[in-house]
Amino acid sequence: MAPFAIGSYIATAYWFSASTSFANPAVTLARGFGATFAGIGLANVPAFVVSQMIGAGLAVLADRALRQNP
């Protein structure tokens, strides 16, 4: 039962929360122009995108470090 509960929780958080897993800068920009409860302010978009780029860079560094040290 736990896998179904966890999957349901993640799906609900993804579709019905304000964050909606802003992992994609295009989604972030689109949400900035949306007027729904799950949107974000257009003024906040640059901070989100910068954070996404920093996260992507850290993920690349972590991947390289883990591949070199098996």
Residue, then its C-alpha position, 0 to 999 in steps of 0.5 A: m500500500a505504501p508505494f501507491a500512497i507515496g505515488s499519490y502524494i507526489a502526483t498531488a503535490y506536483w499537480f496541485s501545489a504552487s511549486t509544481s516541481f519548477a525544474n524546467p525554466a520554460v515551465t517557470l516562465a509560463r507559470g509567471f504569466g499564469a493567473t492560477f493559484a499555482g502560478i508565481g509572480l513574474a518578478n520571482v521568475p529570474a530568481f527561480v531560473v538562477s536557482q535552477m541553473i545553480g542546481a543543474g550545475l551542482a548536479v553535473l558536478a555531483d555526477r562527475a564526482l561520483r563517476q570518478n570515484p566508484 
